[in-house]
Structures are given as structure tokens and as C-alpha cells.
């Protein structure tokens, strides 16, 4: 199964991806996680991405498409994957399509998280507070000011991604403001009944 989770930052994509990968035994491919790992490791890509990420802006399509292309070649992604945080621009969606097409593969399902953006600002503040309370490092881009920039970036750049998949009959919306378990149930229902990938 090849699945895309689409929605603004803080919508719960990462949390739901964790549950999906357990149920379907496929890896989660989070470009945010991969970029943060590159920053932590001090790689060339990490150095190029760090300032852009800290400012809440989007890393270039070239970098992100490159890391996804490499990642989906790995053995664990052969059976499928959950993409979380990618594609974020129309150019990324088109590049992904070409990448998969060359392998005779395609996306099975795109799940769009519908959320209330103002409520997300509160959610992200909680995520930062919980992370801090657990003694873990807080993401620099999880403060309200940068978070609002990330939301704007989502509206400006990622708005074009949903129509791309809607036109292809792959887009399925769920209410991301429901309790976490209810969101999981909604996703499972979409996968089973609408995308037929159970
Ligand atoms: P996330 O963890 O998905 O919220 O991503 C954190 C940050 O990583 C974003 O604010 C961007 O700076 C960068 N990033 C992650 N995924 C992408 C992507 N697909 N395209 C461009 N930048 C990305």
C-alpha cells in the first residue's frame, strides 16, 4: 500500500502514521523527520536545510524530492509506505508521480486531514510543552510565531496538492479534529472501504 497523509503541520499526521505502519507493516516516510536527521548528522543537505526549517519555510523541491527518491529505493519500502509531510508542492507531487511511474507503481490513497487552524496553534503549543516536560529538545519551529508561518506556507504552497489528487480520484477527506482513536477509525474505514487496500 502506498499512502499519502496530507494536512497542515500539527494536524496529527505523524501520530496517525505511527498507527498505520504498525497495522500494515510498512514504513513511515516523513520528510520532516528525514530532514531533521540530516540536520542532526550535519550532512551537506542538513546544512542547506537547517536555516530554512528554523524559519518555518519550505526546503527546496530538489532536496526533498532527492531524499524521497533515495528512501523509496530501500528494501523496506518495496511493499509500500506512508508518506507524511510530502508532497508539499505541486512540483513535488508531479515528481513523485514520475518517480513511481518509472517503476510501474502508483499511489493507492491520499488522506486529507481537515482541521481548524486556530485549534492547531494551541495543539502545537501543547506538543512543545509536553516535549519540554519530558526533558526532550523542543523543535525550534514549534513556537507560535514560526508555527503560523508554517501554516501560511501550507496554505500558499500545499493548497495545490489536494486538487492534483482529487482530479485523479485519490483524495479522501477525514475530520482531523476528532479524538485520536476516532481519527484512526476514520482512516481505517477509508482505507478499507474507499481505497480498497485492506
Ligand atoms: P514537518 O515535520 O513535516 O512539519 O516538517 C518540518 C519542516 O521540514 C518544514 O517546515 C519544512 O521546512 C521542512 N519540510 C518537511 N517536508 C518538506 C517538504 N515536503 N517540502 C519542503 N520542506 C519540507
Boltz pocket constraint, residues with backbone or C-beta under 6 A from the ligand:
constraints:
  - pocket:
      binder: B
      contacts: [[A, 9], [A, 10], [A, 31], [A, 32], [A, 33], [A, 35], [A, 49], [A, 52], [A, 53], [A, 54], [A, 56], [A, 57], [A, 58], [A, 59], [A, 60], [A, 61], [A, 64], [A, 84], [A, 85], [A, 86], [A, 87], [A, 88], [A, 89], [A, 92], [A, 141], [A, 150]]
      max_distance: 6.0
